[in-house]
Amino acid sequence: MFATLRALRALVLLLGFYLLSLLVLAGLAALDVSLLEYVHGYAAFKLVGLTVLLAVPVVRGLLMLRTPRGEDPPGIEVTEADEPRLWALVREVAAEAGTRAPGRILLTDEVNAAVGEEARLLGLLPGPRRLVLGVPLLTGLSEARLRAVLGHEYGHFTGGDTRLSALVVRGRVQIGRVVGRFHESARKKAAEEHDRQEEAAAKRIAKGKQPHAIDTGRAGATYRAMAWLYTQYGKLYLRASLATAREQEFAADRTAVRIAGRDATASALRELPVLADRHQFYLACYATLGLSAGTMPPRGEFFGGFGRMLAAREEQLAEMRAELPVREVSPYDSHPPIAERVRRIEALPADGRPAGAGGSALALLSDPERTLARLEDVCLEDWVLELPRAADWSGLLDAAMAERTSAARTPLQQALGEYTGQPPTVETLLGIMDDGRLWRVAERLPLSEEASAATGRAFHAFVRPLLTESLRTMVLAELSARSLLRWEFSWSQPASVRLPALTADTDADPAPVLAAALSAAVADRPDTAPLRALLERAATQPV
């Protein structure tokens, strides 16, 4: 019953586009007929030409007979022979949902799950079905939570949502094309008017006259008016169709609860935004860490390290799950807020089924390591795949940080280079300090108005933090260039630098020793002796 009503609503919205277009064409024709009684000759020809030009985008939109087919995202299509356990779960959940299982499964590199159906005759006849599963999603979900996700997706099948999408998508594309063509015609008209006025201005200048200011504001106004008309209907179409989409999400959640249980479904919904957020963090801070140094993680680890990071940060993830994301609600949202969906599910009576904590659903794959490696081949660009691979994550971190420290350009280096006209090396800076000219260099640092107005020790106090941090970066770059610096890799916290021994006591922590030497170097009366001694000592010590 509800599916029939949604189908009728989608059909009415699509027919509204055709009705609007027919009314526009009828209005243009009526305008021609009424005005031609009073307009003749060249003026009549121009009038008819204008209405024909306005009618062309509308007619082309009406004659779009086929709904565009969505292309497969980059991924690995797996057969039942490839992944028997995954396929068994997919078919089992489909049977519990009371719907036909998908005919294809595509594994991708995103934190996402989606179903699609290539329905025919505007969704009246069923078609081949497809399930898209992100490998990072399998990595972060337990099997019980994956069942909830699959149950939700199959809820779109049982509700007829995937078949109705053909109607909805067709309407969106047709309206978008008509609006786009009117805007394109308006831009073309404005460009022609700009060229005409520019040519007229050049002629006036050649005659010694003052040119008129170029104004194309009115050019293409008719096209923009037509675009505005269809844009307003497009907004109505989107608001109505997306309101239906949000209702479909709630209905699909109910299917998930029926199949996997209240707690497993709620916990899966809590997990999804956390996984999406942490996956972006992982890609930025781990997977692509070595790209600037021209180095890739070991084979299969570009996507494979995500699971290890999740395991190491479980305490942080628990805190994130407890705080549901809050966002501003818009009538153009395709999904209801996660918080509202979780609230509705958790308000249901308990059904005795557990939330389903446990091992990763990635274990459903026959050979996860092989799949992770194959995923790199189909999802990464060729130039990335051609980069050399680090032996391990620690080696990748060392290569990346060596490149970053050598490429770093601190404010102090910039000021030093401007002051001396020479390469801003540590040795040059130490010489400047020994000569008592550090504070002259500091005057060239980017400073606030308050710092620039200060003098004496007050000025020193303003610039000392920046001097200290810049000097530390330069010293680390110097040690890295001598291959004396190593970095501690961690899945649970930011990387930390591992300094070489800086004193005779090789068991002493070198960090406070370096900090003291830096403080002495940027004191009111700079003393470079401790820092020079540390650099000389470091050169003779193994890392």
C-alpha positions in Angstrom: 0.0 0.0 0.0 2.7 2.5 1.1 4.9 1.5 -1.9 1.9 2.1 -4.2 1.4 5.6 -2.7 5.1 6.4 -3.1 5.0 5.3 -6.7 2.0 7.4 -7.4 3.7 10.4 -5.7 6.8 9.9 -7.8 4.8 9.6 -11.0 2.8 12.8 -10.2 6.0 14.7 -9.6 7.4 13.5 -13.0 4.2 14.3 -14.8 4.3 17.7 -13.2 7.5 18.4 -15.1 5.8 17.4 -18.4 2.8 19.5 -17.6 4.9 22.5 -16.8 6.9 22.0 -20.1 3.7 21.7 -22.1 2.3 24.8 -20.5 5.5 26.7 -21.3 5.4 25.6 -24.9 1.7 26.5 -25.2 2.4 29.9 -23.7 5.2 30.5 -26.2 2.9 29.5 -29.1 0.1 31.7 -27.9 2.5 34.6 -27.5 3.6 34.2 -31.1 0.0 34.0 -32.4 -1.2 37.0 -30.5 1.7 39.2 -31.4 2.0 38.3 -35.0 -1.4 40.0 -35.6 0.4 43.3 -34.9 4.0 42.6 -35.8 5.2 41.9 -39.4 8.4 41.6 -41.4 11.8 41.3 -39.7 10.4 42.1 -36.3 8.0 39.1 -36.6 11.0 36.9 -37.7 13.0 37.9 -34.6 10.0 37.2 -32.3 9.4 33.7 -33.7 13.2 33.0 -33.6 13.3 34.0 -29.9 10.4 31.8 -28.9 11.9 28.9 -30.9 15.2 29.3 -29.0 13.3 29.3 -25.7 11.4 26.2 -26.7 14.4 24.1 -27.7 15.7 23.3 -24.2 12.2 22.5 -23.1 11.6 20.1 -26.0 15.0 18.4 -25.6 14.2 17.9 -21.9 10.8 16.3 -22.8 12.4 14.0 -25.4 14.9 12.5 -22.9 13.4 9.0 -23.2 16.0 6.9 -21.2 16.9 7.2 -17.5 20.7 7.6 -17.2 22.3 4.5 -15.8 24.6 4.9 -12.8 28.1 3.5 -13.4 29.7 1.1 -11.0 32.1 2.8 -8.5 35.7 1.5 -8.6 35.8 -1.8 -6.9 36.1 -5.6 -7.0 33.2 -7.7 -8.2 33.2 -11.0 -6.3 31.3 -14.1 -7.2 30.0 -16.8 -4.9 33.0 -18.9 -5.7 35.3 -16.0 -4.6 33.6 -15.2 -1.3 31.2 -18.1 -0.3 30.8 -16.9 3.3 29.9 -13.3 2.4 27.5 -14.5 -0.3 25.9 -16.9 2.2 25.3 -14.1 4.7 23.9 -11.8 1.9 21.4 -14.5 0.8 20.5 -15.4 4.3 19.6 -11.8 5.2 17.7 -11.4 1.9 15.6 -14.5 2.8 14.8 -13.1 6.2 13.8 -9.8 4.6 11.6 -11.6 2.2 13.2 -10.2 -0.9 15.2 -11.3 -3.9 19.0 -11.3 -3.2 21.3 -9.1 -5.4 22.9 -10.7 -8.4 26.2 -8.9 -7.9 28.4 -7.8 -5.0 30.9 -5.1 -5.5 33.6 -4.4 -2.9 34.8 -0.8 -2.8 37.1 1.5 -0.8 34.5 3.5 1.0 32.7 3.4 4.3 29.4 2.7 2.7 26.8 0.1 1.8 24.2 0.6 -1.0 21.8 -1.4 -3.2 20.7 -0.6 -6.6 18.3 -2.1 -9.2 18.2 -1.5 -12.9 14.4 -1.5 -13.1 12.6 -1.3 -16.5 9.6 0.7 -17.7 10.1 3.5 -15.2 10.3 1.0 -12.3 7.2 -1.0 -13.2 9.3 -4.1 -14.0 12.1 -5.4 -11.7 15.6 -5.7 -13.0 19.1 -6.9 -12.0 20.1 -6.0 -8.4 23.5 -4.9 -7.1 25.0 -4.7 -3.6 27.9 -2.3 -3.0 29.9 -3.0 0.2 32.8 -0.9 1.4 35.8 -2.9 2.7 36.5 -0.3 5.3 32.9 -0.8 6.5 33.5 -4.6 6.8 36.7 -3.7 8.7 34.9 -1.6 11.3 31.7 -3.6 11.8 31.0 -6.9 13.5 29.0 -9.5 11.7 25.9 -8.8 13.7 26.1 -5.1 12.9 26.7 -5.9 9.2 23.5 -7.9 9.3 21.7 -4.8 10.5 23.2 -2.8 7.7 22.3 -5.4 5.1 18.8 -5.5 6.6 18.4 -1.8 6.2 19.6 -2.0 2.5 17.2 -4.8 1.8 14.4 -2.7 3.4 14.8 -0.5 0.3 14.2 -3.5 -1.9 11.1 -4.6 0.0 9.7 -1.1 0.0 10.2 -0.8 -3.8 12.6 2.2 -3.2 15.2 1.0 -5.7 12.6 0.6 -8.4 11.0 4.0 -7.7 14.4 5.6 -8.0 14.2 5.3 -11.8 11.2 7.7 -11.7 12.8 10.0 -9.2 16.2 10.1 -11.0 14.6 10.7 -14.3 12.7 13.7 -13.1 15.8 15.2 -11.4 18.0 14.7 -14.5 15.4 16.2 -16.9 14.8 19.3 -14.8 18.5 19.7 -14.3 19.2 19.5 -18.0 16.6 22.0 -18.9 17.8 24.5 -16.3 21.4 23.9 -17.4 20.6 24.6 -21.0 18.8 27.8 -20.2 21.8 29.0 -18.1 24.2 28.0 -20.9 22.1 30.0 -23.4 22.1 33.0 -21.0 25.9 32.8 -20.6 26.3 32.6 -24.4 24.1 35.6 -24.9 25.9 37.6 -22.3 29.3 36.8 -23.9 28.0 37.9 -27.3 26.7 41.2 -25.8 30.1 41.7 -24.0 32.0 41.3 -27.3 29.6 43.6 -29.1 29.9 46.3 -26.5 33.7 45.8 -26.3 33.9 46.3 -30.1 31.8 49.5 -29.9 34.0 50.8 -27.1 37.1 50.2 -29.2 35.6 52.2 -32.1 34.7 55.1 -29.8 38.3 55.2 -28.4 39.6 55.2 -32.0 37.5 58.3 -32.7 38.8 59.9 -29.5 35.6 59.5 -27.6 34.9 58.3 -24.1 33.8 54.6 -24.3 30.6 53.6 -22.5 30.9 51.2 -19.5 30.3 47.6 -20.6 27.0 46.3 -19.1 25.7 42.9 -19.9 23.2 42.7 -17.1 20.1 42.5 -19.3 21.6 40.1 -21.9 20.1 36.7 -21.6 17.5 37.9 -19.1 14.8 35.9 -20.9 16.8 32.7 -20.6 17.5 33.3 -16.9 13.8 33.9 -16.3 13.0 30.5 -17.9 15.8 28.9 -15.8 14.3 30.5 -12.7 10.8 29.0 -13.5 12.2 25.5 -13.8 14.5 26.0 -10.8 11.4 26.7 -8.6 9.8 23.5 -9.8 13.0 21.7 -9.3 13.1 22.8 -5.7 9.5 21.6 -5.2 10.5 18.3 -6.8 13.5 17.8 -4.6 11.7 18.8 -1.4 8.9 16.3 -2.2 11.1 13.5 -3.4 13.6 13.8 -0.6 10.9 13.9 2.0 9.8 10.5 0.6 13.4 9.4 0.7 13.6 10.2 4.4 10.5 8.2 5.1 12.1 5.3 3.2 15.1 5.5 5.5 12.9 5.1 8.6 11.1 2.2 7.0 14.4 0.5 6.1 15.5 0.9 9.7 12.4 -1.0 10.8 13.4 -3.8 8.5 16.9 -3.8 10.0 15.5 -4.0 13.5 13.2 -7.0 12.5 16.2 -8.9 11.1 19.1 -8.0 13.3 17.5 -6.7 16.5 17.0 -3.3 18.1 20.4 -3.1 19.8 22.5 -4.3 16.8 20.8 -1.9 14.5 21.2 1.1 16.9 24.8 0.3 17.5 25.5 -0.1 13.8 24.0 3.4 13.2 26.1 4.8 16.0 29.2 3.2 14.4 28.7 4.5 10.8 29.5 8.2 11.4 32.4 7.2 13.6 33.9 4.9 10.9 33.4 7.5 8.2 35.2 10.2 10.3 38.0 7.9 11.4 38.5 6.6 7.8 39.0 10.1 6.6 41.5 10.7 9.4 43.3 7.4 8.6 43.6 8.3 4.9 45.0 11.8 5.7 47.3 10.8 8.5 48.4 7.3 7.7 47.6 5.9 4.3 48.9 9.0 2.4 51.6 9.9 4.9 54.4 9.1 2.5 53.1 10.5 -0.7 55.0 13.8 -0.3 58.2 11.7 0.0 57.2 9.5 -3.0 56.7 6.4 -0.8 53.7 4.1 -0.3 52.8 1.8 2.6 53.6 -1.9 2.2 51.5 -3.8 -0.4 47.9 -4.2 0.9 48.5 -1.8 3.8 47.1 1.4 2.1 43.6 0.1 3.1 44.7 -2.6 5.5 46.1 -0.4 8.2 42.7 1.0 8.9 41.7 -2.0 11.1 44.9 -1.8 13.2 44.2 1.9 13.8 40.6 1.2 14.9 41.8 -1.5 17.3 44.4 0.8 18.9 42.0 3.6 19.4 39.0 1.7 20.8 38.7 4.0 23.8 38.5 7.0 21.6 36.0 5.3 19.4 33.8 4.5 22.4 33.6 8.2 23.3 32.7 9.1 19.7 29.9 6.5 19.6 28.4 8.0 22.7 28.2 11.4 21.1 25.8 11.2 18.1 26.5 13.8 15.4 24.3 16.9 15.5 23.7 18.8 12.3 21.2 21.4 10.9 18.2 19.7 9.3 17.4 20.8 5.7 14.4 19.9 3.6 16.9 18.9 0.9 18.5 16.1 3.1 18.2 12.7 1.6 18.6 11.0 5.0 17.1 11.9 8.4 19.7 12.8 11.1 21.5 9.8 12.5 20.6 11.0 16.0 16.9 10.9 15.2 17.1 7.4 13.6 18.9 6.1 16.7 16.4 7.7 19.0 13.5 6.1 17.3 15.2 2.6 17.3 16.3 2.8 20.9 12.8 3.8 21.9 11.5 0.4 20.7 10.9 -2.4 23.2 13.9 -4.6 23.9 13.9 -7.8 21.9 16.6 -9.7 23.8 19.0 -9.8 20.9 22.5 -8.5 21.7 24.2 -5.5 20.1 26.7 -7.9 18.5 30.1 -6.7 19.5 32.8 -9.0 18.3 35.3 -9.6 15.6 35.5 -7.7 12.3 33.2 -8.7 9.5 36.3 -8.5 7.3 36.8 -12.1 8.4 33.9 -13.1 6.2 36.2 -12.7 3.2 38.2 -15.8 2.1 41.5 -13.9 2.0 41.2 -10.4 3.4 44.9 -9.6 2.7 44.5 -10.5 -1.0 41.3 -8.4 -1.2 43.0 -5.4 0.4 45.9 -5.7 -2.1 43.5 -6.0 -5.1 41.5 -3.0 -3.9 44.6 -0.8 -4.2 45.0 -1.9 -7.9 41.4 -0.9 -8.8 40.9 2.2 -6.6 44.3 4.0 -6.6 45.7 6.1 -9.5 48.4 4.5 -11.6 51.0 7.1 -10.5 50.4 6.2 -6.9 50.7 2.5 -7.6 54.1 3.1 -9.3 55.6 4.6 -6.2 58.2 2.5 -4.2 56.9 0.8 -1.1 58.2 1.1 2.4 59.2 -2.1 4.2 56.9 -1.2 7.1 55.0 1.6 8.7 58.0 2.8 10.7 60.0 3.1 7.6 57.2 5.0 5.9 57.1 7.4 8.8 60.9 8.0 8.7 60.8 8.7 5.0 57.9 11.1 5.3 59.3 13.0 8.3 62.7 13.2 6.7 61.1 14.9 3.6 59.0 17.2 5.7 61.8 18.4 8.0 64.1 19.0 5.0 61.4 20.9 3.2 60.3 22.9 6.2 60.7 26.7 6.0 60.3 28.3 9.4 59.7 32.0 9.9 63.2 32.1 11.5 64.8 30.7 8.4 62.9 33.2 6.2 64.1 36.1 8.4 67.7 34.8 8.6 67.9 34.4 4.8 66.6 38.0 4.3 69.1 39.3 6.9 72.2 37.6 5.7 71.5 37.0 2.0 72.9 33.5 2.6 71.3 30.0 3.0 69.6 29.9 6.4 71.6 27.1 8.0 71.9 26.2 11.7 75.6 27.1 11.6 74.9 30.5 10.1 72.3 31.1 12.8 74.6 30.1 15.6 77.2 32.5 14.3 74.6 35.3 14.3 73.8 34.5 17.9 77.4 34.5 18.9 77.8 37.9 17.3 74.9 39.3 19.4 72.7 39.9 16.3 69.9 37.4 17.0 67.4 40.2 18.0 68.0 42.1 14.8 67.0 38.9 12.9 64.0 38.6 15.1 62.8 42.0 14.0 62.2 40.5 10.6 59.8 37.8 12.0 56.1 38.1 11.3 54.9 39.9 14.4 51.7 41.3 15.9 51.4 45.1 16.3 52.0 44.7 20.1 55.1 42.7 19.6 56.5 45.1 16.9 55.9 48.0 19.3 57.8 46.3 22.2 61.5 46.9 23.0 64.2 45.3 25.0 63.3 42.3 27.2 59.6 42.7 26.5 60.3 42.3 22.8 62.5 39.2 23.6 59.6 37.7 25.5 57.2 38.2 22.6 59.4 36.5 20.0 61.1 33.8 22.2 58.4 31.1 21.7 58.5 31.5 17.9 62.3 31.5 18.0 62.4 28.4 20.1 60.0 26.4 18.0 61.7 27.5 14.7 65.2 26.7 16.1 64.0 23.3 17.2 62.7 22.6 13.8 66.0 23.6 12.2 67.9 21.4 14.6 65.7 18.4 13.9 66.1 19.0 10.2 69.9 19.1 10.7 69.9 15.8 12.6 67.6 14.3 10.0 69.9 15.3 7.2 72.7 13.5 9.0 70.5 10.4 9.4 70.6 10.8 13.1 66.8 11.1 13.7 64.2 8.5 14.0 60.4 8.7 14.7 58.3 6.5 16.9 55.3 5.1 14.9 52.0 4.6 16.8 48.5 3.7 15.8 47.0 5.2 18.9 48.7 8.6 19.1 50.7 11.1 17.0 54.2 10.2 16.0 56.9 11.3 18.3 60.5 12.0 17.5 63.3 9.8 18.8 66.5 11.8 19.4 70.0 10.4 19.4 72.0 10.4 22.6 73.0 14.0 23.4 75.0 13.5 26.6 77.6 11.1 27.9 74.9 9.3 29.8 73.3 7.3 26.9 70.4 6.3 29.1 69.3 9.9 29.8 66.3 11.3 28.0 67.6 13.6 25.3 64.4 15.7 25.0 64.9 17.9 28.2 68.6 18.2 27.3 67.7 19.6 23.9 65.1 21.9 25.4 67.6 23.4 27.8 70.1 24.0 25.0 67.4 25.7 22.9 66.4 27.9 25.9 70.0 29.0 26.4 70.4 29.8 22.7 67.4 32.2 22.7 68.0 33.7 26.2 68.4 37.5 26.5 72.1 36.9 26.1 72.2 33.9 23.8 74.6 31.1 24.7 75.2 28.7 21.8 77.7 26.5 23.6 75.2 23.9 24.9 73.6 23.5 21.5 76.9 23.3 19.7 78.1 20.6 22.1 74.9 18.6 21.6 75.2 18.7 17.8 78.8 17.6 18.0 77.9 14.8 20.5 75.0 13.6 18.3 77.2 13.3 15.3 79.3 10.6 17.1 76.4 8.6 18.6 74.3 5.8 17.0 70.6 6.4 16.8 
